[in-house]
Amino acid sequence: MATPVRTALITGASAGIGAAFAEHLASQGIGVVLVARREDRLTTLAAELTQRYGVIAEVIAADLTDPAAPRAIIDRTKALGIDVDILINNAGLSGSKAFADTAFSDLAGEIQVMVTAVTELAHLVVPGMKERGFGRIVNVSSLAALLPPAASLLYTGIKSYVLNVSQALDMELKPHGIHVTALCPGFTHSEFHDVMGTRDTASSTLPGFLWQEPQDVARAGWNAVEKGRPVCVPGAVNKVTAVAAKPVPTGLGYLLGRTLNPFKN
């Protein structure tokens, strides 16, 4: 088995967009480290990717609601002798009850998975990327981050953080050969809505043209980060929605922010 030129660490890799990223990157000859809670599903996917594409596929079962998980994951990659060249921060969840009716431990879990772990994993892998002069980071945000605020619990605020910090990191790290992209999908066929308990409602009330397949989202996200685009809104309908909702186009906003960036290299 040939040793891959690059290796990608993918969180939330057991299904949906994460699994689609694993498939797409493996098809490019990139090795993968698959991270999620469900070890059995990861093991099955890893075996399929190795058999189909001849890449090395490692499995790390971890619960990112645990504050110790990001460090443990990176320690494990080091023990395996793996340099993380590509980071796909995809793991996510969202509550389905009102803020006041949700236990704070559940809210803290959302913040841990989609804010703290996203930030810490990037912080842990960036030094190695800088040393090697190459890195790719895709942080999965949401179309919701580009739309006006809504009654969506913590989700919109969290995804807005992911969008903004991704652009800031891209400004800082691009001179070092590291591209960072915020991937902002709209409605995507995945288990996310099953976990929230909204699949039947969303499927019955939203027209089919609003939905995308995870494979299309992953492909768009990878193409964007390879081309150095800091924000990726996959799908024509989502692009139109994002432009219509923003008084300042995202591209122009990024250029203005980069010009005013006090940490320019």
PAVEXVO-725156 format. One line per 3 residues: number of its first residue (from 1); their letters; for each residue x, y, z of N, C-alpha, C, O, CB. Coordinates in pm, whole numbers, plus 50000, padded with zeros to 5 digits. Each point is the difference from the previous one (the first is absolute). Glycine has a CB too. Layout:
BEGIN
NUM = a = X/Y/Z/X/Y/Z/X/Y/Z/X/Y/Z/X/Y/Z  ...
//
This chain:
BEGIN
1 = mat = 50084/49880/50000/49916/50120/50000/50087/50125/50000/50089/50014/50085/49729/49862/50037  50158/50212/49784/50080/50122/49990/49967/50096/50113/49884/50016/50038/50126/49956/49714  50094/50091/50300/49979/50100/50104/49943/50126/49938/50056/50050/49902/50132/49854/50234
4 = pvr = 49702/50151/49917/49940/50119/49939/50091/50121/50014/50075/50012/50096/49699/49896/49953  50217/50180/49854/50077/50124/50005/49948/50089/50111/50078/50063/50071/49968/49921/49682  49822/50023/50264/49937/50082/50102/49905/49916/50084/49955/49894/49958/50064/50309/49894
7 = tal = 49953/49848/50269/49903/49932/50087/49902/50103/50054/50038/50110/50040/50131/49713/50022  49704/50139/49937/49893/50088/50047/49938/49945/50127/49973/49880/50010/49981/50193/49756  50024/50014/50332/49925/49967/50121/49859/50055/49983/49982/50120/49977/50229/49884/50170
10 = itg = 49690/49909/49865/49861/50038/49975/49916/49968/50122/49992/49884/50040/50035/50076/49712  49910/50141/50308/49911/49976/50113/49856/49983/49949/49964/50049/49894/50189/50084/50260  49769/49797/49925/49863/49971/49956/50000/49919/49872/49920/50023/49910/50001/50188/50198
13 = asa = 50172/49691/49885/50024/49930/49874/49914/49877/49979/50012/49933/49897/50217/50150/50116  49684/49885/50081/49925/49875/49989/49882/50007/49904/49946/49897/49961/50122/50055/50270  49891/50169/49731/49884/50014/49911/49997/50139/49940/50081/50086/50036/49789/49747/50101
16 = gig = 50037/50189/49770/49974/50132/49947/50118/50066/49931/50074/49934/49927/49761/50088/50250  50183/50107/49848/50105/50077/49934/50138/49947/50038/50089/49998/49916/49762/50203/50083  50167/49757/50126/50129/49947/50042/50039/49876/49923/50114/49989/49953/49845/50105/50271
19 = aaf = 49949/49811/49763/50027/49878/49923/50023/50033/49854/50083/49937/49935/49779/49931/50226  50066/50231/49787/50018/50041/49860/50139/50060/49979/50063/49975/49897/49690/50066/50083  50295/50037/50116/50137/50052/49992/50100/49885/49999/50095/50001/49922/49833/50210/50197
22 = aeh = 50052/49691/49969/50091/49887/50006/50007/49928/49866/50108/49967/49952/49843/50008/50293  49935/50002/49696/49993/49932/49870/50070/50083/49892/50078/49946/49922/49706/49946/50146  50188/50237/49929/50055/50085/49895/50153/50010/50013/50071/49989/49900/49713/50141/50092
25 = las = 50264/49891/50130/50145/50014/50019/50072/49868/49974/50106/49999/49939/49852/50182/50228  49985/49709/49878/50060/49870/49973/50008/49974/49850/50097/49941/49953/49816/49973/50265  49986/50129/49708/50002/49981/49854/50110/50080/49933/50038/49972/49886/49717/49987/50122
28 = qgi = 50298/50143/50063/50112/50080/49950/50135/49943/50045/50104/50060/49974/49747/50141/50027  50147/49684/50067/50122/49940/50049/50048/50056/50131/50116/49981/50037/49941/49978/49731  49857/50110/50303/50035/50061/50130/49959/49905/50112/49887/49952/50004/50083/50282/49901
31 = gvv = 50123/49740/50186/49968/49918/50116/49906/50072/50094/49995/50123/50001/50226/49765/49978  49704/50037/50100/49899/50062/50086/50009/49944/50142/50027/49882/50021/49824/50152/49780  50124/50055/50295/49980/49961/50139/49856/50036/50032/49963/50118/50001/50284/49918/50065
34 = lva = 49673/49864/49961/49856/50018/50018/49967/50009/50148/50035/49912/50079/49920/49963/49708  49977/50234/50251/49968/50026/50141/49850/50014/50016/49935/50076/49928/50287/50037/50107  49722/49814/50060/49858/50011/50038/49980/49914/50123/50093/49934/50047/49830/50109/49713
37 = rre = 49956/49957/50292/49972/49918/50118/49977/49855/49965/50033/49911/50079/49869/50288/50029  50041/49774/49774/49958/49864/49965/50114/49924/49933/50018/50007/49879/49745/50073/50095  50313/49847/50107/50119/49932/49949/49966/49895/49896/50074/49982/49904/50036/50059/50315
40 = drl = 49778/49888/49799/49965/49895/49905/49979/50055/49860/50045/49941/49902/49851/49931/50285  50037/50242/49804/49975/50059/49868/50129/50053/49940/50021/49991/49879/49747/50069/50190  50319/49996/50015/50128/50049/49951/50085/49885/49946/50063/50012/49895/49928/50178/50270
43 = ttl = 50009/49700/49907/50080/49885/49959/49953/49945/49866/50081/49963/49915/49960/49982/50326  49828/50050/49741/49945/49952/49873/50038/50095/49886/50042/49955/49893/49767/49938/50229  50177/50236/49902/50035/50098/49897/50149/49994/49968/50038/50004/49883/49773/50144/50193
46 = aae = 50273/49842/50026/50145/49995/49978/50037/49881/49914/50082/50012/49909/49955/50100/50311  49904/49773/49808/50030/49880/49921/49956/50017/49855/50070/49957/49908/49905/49903/50298  49909/50202/49774/49952/50023/49864/50092/50094/49923/50028/49977/49882/49738/49986/50198
49 = ltq = 50281/50142/49985/50086/50097/49932/50135/49939/49966/50056/50025/49893/49827/50161/50228  50170/49734/49971/50129/49934/49973/49988/49902/49885/50088/49993/49914/49975/50032/50326  49829/49899/49759/49981/49902/49894/49977/50067/49865/50052/49956/49897/49854/49885/50271
52 = ryg = 50017/50266/49833/49962/50065/49874/50112/50085/49942/50021/50003/49879/49744/49997/50200  50308/50072/50008/50095/50098/49949/50146/49972/50039/50090/50070/49956/49726/50094/50055  50207/49734/50071/50135/49966/50038/50068/50099/50091/50123/50007/50004/49890/49877/49784
55 = via = 49910/50195/50285/50057/50100/50090/50001/49946/50143/49926/49908/50034/49994/50279/49815  50166/49873/50234/49998/49969/50141/49882/50073/50064/49983/50120/49981/50270/49847/50023  49668/49960/50072/49884/50059/50067/50002/49956/50146/49980/49883/50031/49884/50119/49754
58 = evi = 50159/50092/50304/50005/49973/50143/49870/50045/50066/49929/50087/49949/50322/49938/50050  49720/49916/50114/49876/50028/50073/50034/50046/50141/50081/49938/50069/49793/49890/49794  50066/50283/50179/50011/50045/50139/49859/50027/50051/49934/50095/49958/50297/50007/50003
61 = aad = 49723/49814/50130/49868/50021/50061/50014/50103/50111/50078/49982/50094/49849/49780/49850  49998/50346/50046/50010/50108/50099/49870/50076/50006/49929/50015/49900/50319/50004/50060  49722/50030/50158/49882/50083/50023/50047/50143/50021/50060/50031/50103/49808/49775/49999
64 = ltd = 50107/50280/49802/50052/50136/50005/49929/50089/50102/50039/50115/50019/50022/49859/49743  49836/49974/50304/49945/50076/50113/50092/49992/50121/49985/50077/50095/49782/49879/49821  50328/49952/50081/50100/49986/50106/50112/50102/49976/50065/49994/49896/49881/49758/50133
67 = paa = 50078/50340/50063/50106/50101/49979/50138/49941/49976/50086/50066/49942/49782/50084/50200  50155/49727/49903/50131/49937/49981/50016/49938/49862/50111/49959/49964/49896/49998/50280  49885/50034/49678/50004/49925/49874/50094/50059/49895/50077/49924/49941/49691/50010/50107
70 = pra = 50231/50199/49926/50089/50050/49893/50147/49965/50022/50067/49954/49908/49772/50231/50060  50211/49837/50153/50140/49967/50029/50025/49851/49986/50102/49959/49946/49910/50237/50211  49894/49722/49891/50017/49855/49991/50003/49955/49854/50076/49909/49966/49808/50065/50255
73 = iid = 50036/50087/49695/49997/49964/49858/50135/50031/49935/50055/49916/49929/49697/50129/50062  50301/50072/50034/50127/50037/49938/50114/49918/50057/50093/49963/49928/49821/50268/50034  50081/49739/50167/50102/49913/50059/49997/49862/49933/50105/49940/49978/49875/50183/50241
76 = rtk = 49901/49830/49749/49988/49870/49933/50059/50005/49859/50068/49905/49959/49727/50047/50176  50181/50154/49791/50058/50010/49866/50152/50002/50008/50067/49940/49916/49731/50185/50003  50256/49942/50180/50146/50004/50016/50053/49862/50033/50106/49960/49950/49881/50278/50128
79 = alg = 49941/49688/50007/50042/49864/50035/49999/49909/49877/50079/49906/49991/49832/50127/50241  50001/49995/49675/49992/49923/49876/50102/50047/49896/50012/49941/49893/49746/50022/50152  50315/50144/49988/50098/50053/49906/49937/50079/49886/50057/50007/49891/50088/49804/50167
82 = idv = 49739/50247/49966/49925/50071/49896/50013/50150/50018/49978/50052/50109/49861/49757/49874  50196/50260/49910/49993/50146/49996/49866/50039/49939/49964/49955/49892/50289/50067/50087  49674/50063/50092/49869/50045/49949/50023/50116/49904/50033/50110/50042/49847/49816/50170
85 = dil = 50103/50048/49659/50017/50102/49897/49869/50071/49969/49998/50114/49954/50188/49753/49949  49704/50063/50123/49866/50050/49966/49909/49975/50120/49997/49890/50055/50037/50064/49696  49895/50148/50290/49905/49988/50112/49861/50036/49950/49979/50110/49948/50201/49946/50222
88 = inn = 49727/49853/49846/49860/50025/49966/49922/50001/50131/49968/49894/50055/50054/49996/49714  49946/50229/50281/49922/50015/50122/49852/49994/49963/49938/50102/49969/50244/50039/50142  49763/49739/49893/49863/49981/49953/49902/49963/50110/49880/50023/49985/50215/49908/49802
91 = agl = 49952/50014/50324/49909/49952/50105/49907/50110/50047/50043/50114/50020/50130/49720/50051  49700/50134/49946/49905/50101/50043/49874/49939/50058/49972/49881/49981/50117/50271/49845  49836/49929/50245/49872/49959/50057/49921/50127/50031/50055/50110/50003/50044/49675/50094
94 = sgs = 49775/50198/49927/49917/50114/50038/49884/49950/50084/49944/49893/49975/50121/50233/49816  49899/49953/50307/49886/49965/50083/49869/50019/49925/49994/50071/49900/50136/49992/50303  49765/49874/49848/49869/50012/49936/49895/50058/50095/49882/50009/49967/50177/49797/49889
97 = kaf = 49987/50234/50265/49908/50061/50097/50038/50146/50021/50110/50042/49966/49855/49735/50148  49943/50298/49943/50026/50142/50026/50116/50015/50097/50028/49910/50080/49730/50143/49880  50310/50062/50031/50117/50028/50083/49969/49979/50148/50075/49932/50070/50005/50231/49758
100 = adt = 49811/49895/50219/49966/49993/50143/49964/49860/50045/50006/49969/50119/49916/50265/49867  50041/49680/49919/49960/49864/50034/50114/49900/49983/49980/49880/50021/49790/50178/49911  50346/49989/50030/50114/49913/49974/50098/50005/50117/50035/50108/50046/49937/49927/49707
103 = afs = 50071/49850/50293/50099/49995/50108/50129/50068/49954/50041/49985/49884/49859/49800/50205  50162/50288/50001/50121/50071/49959/50111/49903/49958/50083/50034/49916/49856/50153/50239  50062/49695/49902/50101/49902/49960/49988/49967/49851/50100/49977/49933/49898/49927/50299
106 = dla = 49878/50095/49716/49980/49975/49857/50048/50120/49917/50062/49982/49895/49742/49869/50158  50166/50270/49994/50047/50119/49929/50153/50005/50000/50062/50033/49899/49727/50089/50166  50270/49845/50049/50146/50000/50009/50060/49896/49906/50108/50021/49945/49876/50055/50292
109 = gei = 49946/49813/49744/50047/49898/49906/50004/50052/49858/50094/49972/49926/49814/49854/50223  49989/50251/49812/50000/50060/49867/50118/50093/49981/50067/49998/49897/49684/49984/50097  50274/50101/50106/50111/50095/49993/50134/49926/49994/50090/50039/49926/49773/50132/50200
112 = qvm = 50148/49723/49953/50124/49923/50002/50029/49937/49863/50113/50006/49952/49851/49947/50292  49934/49988/49695/50019/49931/49872/50026/50098/49886/50091/49978/49920/49761/49839/50162  50069/50290/49910/50002/50083/49879/50078/50131/50014/50021/50070/49901/49762/49831/50046
115 = vta = 50259/50132/50175/50083/50120/50020/50136/49961/50055/50103/50021/49935/49691/50118/50105  50207/49804/50080/50128/49973/50067/50081/49894/49927/50118/50020/49975/49776/50042/50242  50045/49825/49749/50074/49893/49933/50048/50043/49862/50112/49969/49960/49753/49863/50166
118 = vte = 50051/50240/49802/50040/50052/49868/50124/50087/50012/50095/49986/49923/49665/50007/50000  50237/50097/50175/50111/50093/50019/50124/49927/50051/50111/50027/49953/49725/50156/50094  50146/49726/50048/50116/49932/50058/50067/49907/49899/50123/49995/49994/49768/50020/50230
121 = lah = 50031/49912/49699/50060/49911/49901/50083/50080/49899/50110/49959/49963/49699/49880/50065  50138/50274/49928/50076/50085/49907/50128/50048/50067/50107/49999/49939/49680/50074/49948  50202/49970/50239/50117/50050/50072/50107/49893/50016/50120/50030/50000/49731/50131/50121
124 = lvv = 50107/49714/49894/50094/49891/50020/50071/49958/49871/50115/49957/50005/49742/49967/50183  50076/50088/49698/50061/49952/49875/50071/50110/49921/50086/49969/49917/49737/49858/50075  50143/50299/50032/50059/50108/49920/50152/50008/50014/50066/50022/49898/49721/50101/50129
127 = pgm = 50273/49862/50092/50147/50010/50006/50070/49902/49905/50096/50038/49933/49881/50035/50303  49977/49803/49757/50058/49903/49909/49979/50038/49855/50089/49983/49917/49875/49843/50253  49919/50226/49800/49973/50045/49864/50095/50113/49960/50052/50002/49888/49706/49931/50139
130 = ker = 50264/50159/50064/50092/50111/49972/50142/49949/49976/50069/50048/49911/49788/50104/50229  50186/49752/49940/50133/49944/49982/50015/49935/49862/50105/50012/49936/49911/49951/50311  49880/49968/49708/50005/49931/49872/49965/50090/49882/50019/49962/49884/49923/49830/50236
133 = gfg = 50007/50327/49910/49964/50094/49894/49878/49960/49921/49984/50041/49885/50252/50016/50101  49678/49863/50075/49878/49956/49931/49894/49966/50102/50028/49937/50103/50108/49975/49704  49742/50129/50166/49887/49961/50084/49869/50037/49935/49991/50098/49926/50151/49931/50276
136 = riv = 49757/49893/49827/49864/50029/49954/49906/49976/50118/50002/49893/50061/50052/50041/49698  49864/50166/50273/49902/49987/50108/49863/50040/49945/49983/50110/49948/50193/49939/50231  49729/49862/49834/49861/50029/49966/49920/49994/50129/49992/49895/50063/50031/50012/49700
139 = nvs = 49918/50205/50274/49912/50006/50117/49856/50008/49950/49964/50094/49929/50215/50019/50213  49740/49790/49895/49862/49998/49950/49917/50098/50081/49972/49978/50118/50051/49780/49810  49937/50350/50007/49911/50099/50058/49859/49970/49948/49958/49885/50000/50228/50292/50016
142 = sla = 49742/49924/49941/49864/49978/49953/49954/50123/49922/50047/50111/50024/49903/49737/50172  49958/50130/49712/49936/50113/49932/49935/50093/50102/49989/50120/49976/49972/49737/49821  49997/50087/50316/49935/50080/50104/50091/50113/50050/49951/50104/50044/49918/49694/50024
145 = all = 50262/50182/49924/50094/50102/50047/50000/50124/49911/50047/50106/50040/50093/49712/50057  49808/50168/49782/49997/50110/49904/49864/50066/49991/49981/50096/49925/50197/49789/49948  49727/50064/50203/49863/50050/49996/49971/50085/50124/50076/49995/50097/49853/49804/49769
148 = ppa = 49963/50277/50133/49963/50076/50120/49979/49908/50119/49966/49883/49981/49928/50291/49875  50125/49876/50266/49982/49916/50120/49860/49940/50004/49902/50060/49956/50264/50083/50167  49829/49736/49932/49872/49930/50011/49992/49932/50136/50100/49986/50070/49891/49978/49679
151 = asl = 49890/49994/50285/49981/49928/50127/50049/49857/49983/49921/49907/49983/49879/50239/50079  50329/49838/49943/50059/49869/49972/50094/49957/50112/50106/49943/49974/49874/50101/49781  49981/49984/50370/50081/49963/50114/50141/50055/49984/50017/50116/49965/49844/49677/50068
154 = lyt = 50240/50125/49993/50138/50046/49989/50056/49982/49859/50108/50051/49970/49923/49893/50269  49897/49986/49676/50057/49953/49874/50051/50113/49910/50113/49995/49953/49734/49812/50062  50070/50294/49962/50041/50108/49911/50120/50075/50056/50093/50032/49926/49671/49990/49995
157 = gik = 50236/50006/50208/50113/50069/50061/50128/49918/49989/50106/50055/49971/49736/50058/50185  50148/49757/49869/50117/49913/49990/50054/49997/49858/50120/50013/49979/49792/49849/50210  49999/50121/49714/50045/49991/49862/50052/50135/49949/50085/50002/49910/49749/49814/50052
160 = syv = 50117/50294/50093/50056/50131/49966/50143/50011/50053/50087/50054/49932/49682/50049/50074  50255/49844/50113/50137/49996/50053/50091/49921/49906/50109/50045/49966/49802/49972/50270  50043/49865/49722/50081/49915/49912/50031/50074/49869/50113/49995/49951/49783/49798/50151
163 = lnv = 50004/50275/49843/50021/50077/49877/50105/50108/50019/50093/50011/49919/49671/49944/50015  50223/50123/50171/50089/50114/50021/50141/49957/50036/50097/50056/49949/49707/50078/50123  50209/49767/50016/50134/49958/50040/50072/49932/49884/50122/50009/49990/49800/49966/50247
166 = sqa = 50004/49957/49677/50063/49937/49884/50062/50104/49908/50111/49983/49950/49724/49828/50064  50093/50297/49963/50053/50106/49914/50122/50066/50065/50098/50030/49932/49673/50010/49975  50223/49981/50224/50114/50060/50070/50123/49910/49992/50110/50048/49977/49730/50070/50179
169 = ldm = 50141/49752/49863/50111/49907/49992/50057/49994/49859/50122/49991/49982/49778/49876/50204  50014/50138/49715/50049/49997/49863/50089/50120/49971/50104/49987/49935/49690/49889/49995  50165/50241/50118/50082/50120/49981/50138/49983/50062/50101/50037/49941/49691/50103/50057
172 = elk = 50212/49802/50122/50126/49984/50072/50089/49893/49940/50121/50016/49994/49762/50060/50210  50056/49813/49753/50077/49881/49967/50030/49982/49852/50090/49924/49965/49809/49976/50232  50028/50167/49717/50022/49978/49857/50144/50025/49956/50052/49927/49916/49710/50137/50048
175 = phg = 50307/50039/50092/50140/50020/49962/50090/49881/50034/50112/49990/49949/49852/50252/50084  49989/49669/50053/50077/49882/50040/49958/49875/49923/50040/49889/50035/49987/50212/50191  49894/49917/49668/49956/49886/49920/49881/49926/50057/49971/49887/49959/50260/50092/49969
178 = ihv = 49700/50084/50165/49884/49937/50065/49873/50072/49956/49987/50121/50020/50154/49809/50180  49767/49998/49741/49871/50055/49959/49894/49960/50100/49994/49884/50041/50073/50109/49717  49849/50101/50282/49889/49972/50092/49870/50043/49934/49989/50113/49952/50161/49916/50251
181 = tal = 49753/49883/49795/49872/50029/49936/49885/49971/50096/49997/49895/50065/50102/50051/49711  49807/50146/50232/49874/49976/50070/49901/49946/49896/49964/50070/49906/50080/50115/50268  49913/49693/49845/49903/49937/49910/49861/50025/50058/49971/49961/50113/50197/49860/49811
184 = cpg = 49746/50243/49996/49869/50046/50049/49886/49934/49922/49938/50065/49916/50166/50154/50152  49869/49654/49959/49891/49933/49928/49863/50041/50051/49985/50045/50114/50167/49764/49845  49750/50174/49955/49861/50015/50042/49945/49864/50039/50071/49920/50061/49899/50280/49787
187 = fth = 49906/49774/50118/49938/49873/50036/50069/49885/49926/50009/50001/49877/49770/50115/50167  50268/49787/50032/50076/49888/49944/49943/49870/50052/49971/49987/50119/50237/50155/49864  49775/49762/49929/49950/49868/50042/50107/49931/50085/50101/49954/49948/49755/50028/49843
190 = sef = 50120/50011/50339/50095/49936/50091/49926/49961/50127/49879/50022/50012/50315/50112/49894  49879/49807/50189/49939/49958/50125/49981/50116/50097/49942/49982/50108/50161/49794/49861  49944/50344/49996/49987/50115/50088/49854/50022/50037/49968/50024/50117/50236/50079/49779
193 = hdv = 49708/49891/50005/49858/50025/50027/49935/49884/50076/49902/50019/50071/50087/50120/49721  50067/49740/50194/49950/49888/50079/50028/50023/50148/49914/49977/50085/50122/49867/49721  50087/50203/50223/50038/50025/50139/49913/50109/50061/49961/49992/50116/50274/49938/49831
196 = mgt = 49735/50174/49972/49916/50109/50048/49853/49962/50006/49920/50066/50066/50244/50093/49839  49799/49733/50024/49860/49960/49993/49919/50086/49906/49879/50014/50017/50142/49904/50213  50046/50141/49668/49931/50091/49908/49999/49950/49856/49956/50073/49911/50110/50113/50238
199 = rdt = 49980/49690/49826/50008/49954/49862/49864/49998/49932/49984/50053/49890/50214/49810/50173  49701/50077/50003/49868/49989/49938/49940/50137/49976/49941/50025/49895/50026/49754/50216  50047/50311/49987/49945/50135/49985/50068/50075/49887/49934/50061/49916/50011/49942/50327
202 = ass = 50188/49994/49756/50076/50073/49897/49972/49942/49862/49981/50075/49904/50197/49978/50264  49821/49815/49821/49980/49937/49870/49862/50028/49943/49984/50012/49878/50175/49811/50189  49742/50186/50020/49863/50019/49952/49966/50146/49972/49910/50028/49922/50027/49771/50206
205 = tlp = 50134/50294/49934/49966/50142/49985/50094/50075/49906/49965/50109/49953/49943/49883/50274  50210/49953/49744/50096/50071/49915/50007/49934/49862/50007/49878/49991/50126/50190/50213  49865/50011/49690/50007/49943/49865/50134/49932/49975/50102/50036/50059/49740/50140/49862
208 = gfl = 50156/49727/49990/50118/49919/49974/50120/50078/49949/50114/49961/50026/49733/49857/49927  50129/50293/49974/50113/50072/49942/50086/50070/50106/50110/50045/49971/49754/49988/49823  50085/49976/50329/50079/50062/50106/50102/49903/50062/50090/50043/50073/49716/50106/49974
211 = wqe = 50180/49722/49923/50083/49899/50064/50120/49964/49914/49991/49999/49877/49807/49913/50240  50314/50058/49949/50118/49951/49931/50042/49865/50058/49961/49962/50110/50113/50274/49844  50005/49692/49966/50057/49875/50047/50135/50026/50065/50073/50089/49956/49807/49784/49862
214 = pqd = 50155/50053/50287/50127/50024/50069/50122/49988/49909/50100/50068/50021/49793/49849/50185  50099/49996/49694/50113/49985/49908/50026/50129/49923/50116/50036/49978/49832/49721/50001  49946/50312/49981/50016/50126/49928/50056/50109/50090/50082/50082/49957/49728/49854/49894
217 = var = 50147/50065/50274/50049/50099/50096/50149/49979/50028/50078/50095/49999/49693/49918/50106  50268/49862/49918/50140/49970/50028/50088/50034/49881/50108/50057/50017/49821/49761/50138  50027/50149/49726/50079/50029/49879/50019/50151/49984/50110/50046/49967/49803/49745/49924
220 = agw = 49981/50285/50132/50010/50146/49989/50094/50057/50105/50080/50089/49970/49687/49919/49938  50224/49940/50215/50087/50049/50106/50146/49972/49972/50085/50086/50023/49730/49879/50136  50215/49915/49791/50139/49967/49969/50053/50085/49885/50113/50049/50006/49847/49717/50076
223 = nav = 49962/50251/49814/50043/50084/49888/50029/50143/50048/50095/50063/49955/49769/49795/49886  50052/50191/50250/50017/50137/50048/50129/50016/50080/50074/50096/49979/49678/49929/50027  50274/49882/50086/50121/50015/50082/50126/49980/49917/50101/50065/50026/49772/49855/50175
226 = ekg = 50122/49994/49700/50115/49982/49912/50029/50128/49921/50116/50033/49974/49830/49722/50009  49949/50316/49980/50017/50124/49923/50023/50122/50089/50017/50111/49950/49838/49790/49874  50146/50079/50307/50026/50109/50092/49883/50093/50022/50020/50117/50032/50210/49867/49898
229 = rpv = 49648/49966/50055/49882/50083/50021/49958/49990/50147/49972/49890/50048/49953/50075/49712  50070/50146/50312/49974/49995/50145/49856/49966/50037/49975/49955/50112/50204/50209/49912  49728/49857/49885/49859/49969/50027/49945/49923/49882/50019/50038/49885/49953/50169/50260
232 = cvp = 49959/49684/49885/49937/49920/49894/49854/49979/50034/49966/49941/50102/50252/49943/49846  49696/50164/49965/49856/49976/50011/49963/49908/49884/49987/50046/49887/49965/50182/50227  50030/49642/49912/49974/49907/49891/49857/50006/49950/49906/50012/50078/50269/49841/50016
235 = gav = 49809/50138/49775/49866/49996/49942/49950/50135/49954/50014/50100/50071/49940/49709/50074  49988/50195/49735/49956/50126/49941/49894/50070/50085/50006/50121/50019/50045/49785/49756  49852/50019/50275/49892/50060/50080/50057/50061/50127/49961/50110/50038/49874/49724/49870
238 = nkv = 50257/50097/50157/50061/50053/50121/50083/50125/49973/50000/50093/50080/50004/49676/50013  50065/50233/49795/50081/50118/49964/49910/50122/49982/50031/50108/50050/50140/49743/49838  49720/50132/50041/49907/50111/49979/49942/50047/50133/49989/50120/50024/49955/49791/49747
241 = tav = 50021/49994/50315/49944/50035/50130/50100/50079/50083/49964/50099/50063/49895/49695/49929  50267/50162/50008/50103/50067/50079/50025/50142/49951/50014/50092/50080/50091/49687/49966  49902/50239/49823/50022/50133/49944/49883/50093/50030/50019/50116/50035/50121/49782/49784
244 = aak = 49739/50049/50167/49881/50082/50024/49988/50043/50146/49944/50105/50030/49943/49777/49781  50166/50036/50279/49984/50027/50143/50108/50090/50058/49984/50054/50109/49906/49727/49908  50221/50236/49910/50113/50075/50054/50012/50136/49932/50008/50007/49877/50111/49778/50175
247 = pvp = 49882/50325/50025/50018/50132/49940/50139/50017/49937/50017/50073/49902/49821/50018/50265  50262/49841/49891/50135/50002/49944/50034/49858/49956/49999/49910/50083/50072/50286/50066  49958/49782/49722/50034/49866/49953/50115/49941/50081/50090/50072/50043/49832/49989/49728
250 = tgl = 50074/49808/50251/50101/49936/50085/50141/50021/49947/50093/50019/50078/49738/49812/49986  50185/50167/49803/50131/50020/49943/50056/50137/50030/50117/50014/50036/49823/49828/49786  49975/50260/50164/50043/50138/50029/50028/50016/50148/50097/50065/50039/49768/50020/49767
253 = gyl = 50051/49855/50279/50022/50008/50143/50134/49940/50040/50069/50052/50086/49685/49939/49948  50281/49897/49902/50128/49936/50029/50117/50091/49960/50096/50015/50075/49798/49759/49891  50097/50287/49917/50108/50088/49953/50015/50121/50092/50112/50042/50029/49846/49883/49735
256 = lgr = 49930/50131/50281/50007/50114/50092/50065/49958/50132/50085/50071/50054/49709/50029/49839  50165/49785/50158/50057/49952/50124/50148/49972/49989/50077/50026/50092/49704/49879/49965  50259/50041/49829/50141/49969/49979/50084/50128/49993/50113/50005/50049/49822/49785/49831
259 = tln = 50008/50312/50059/50071/50128/49989/50021/50062/50136/50105/50060/50027/49798/49976/49746  49998/49949/50315/50008/50061/50132/50064/49908/50105/50012/50037/50117/49785/50093/49824  50244/49750/50018/50054/49902/50093/50128/50049/50067/50099/50025/49931/49798/49794/49930
262 = pfk = 50103/50195/50272/50121/50050/50069/50112/49898/50007/50113/50035/50036/49740/50110/50096  50117/49727/49833/50103/49896/50010/50049/49956/49864/50044/49886/49983/49853/50039/50228  50097/50164/49691/50045/49967/49866/50147/49960/50003/50082/50063/50067/49748/50095/49835
265 = n = 50202/49736/50021/50140/49956/49992/50075/50086/49899/50120/49979/49978/49814/49786/50084
//
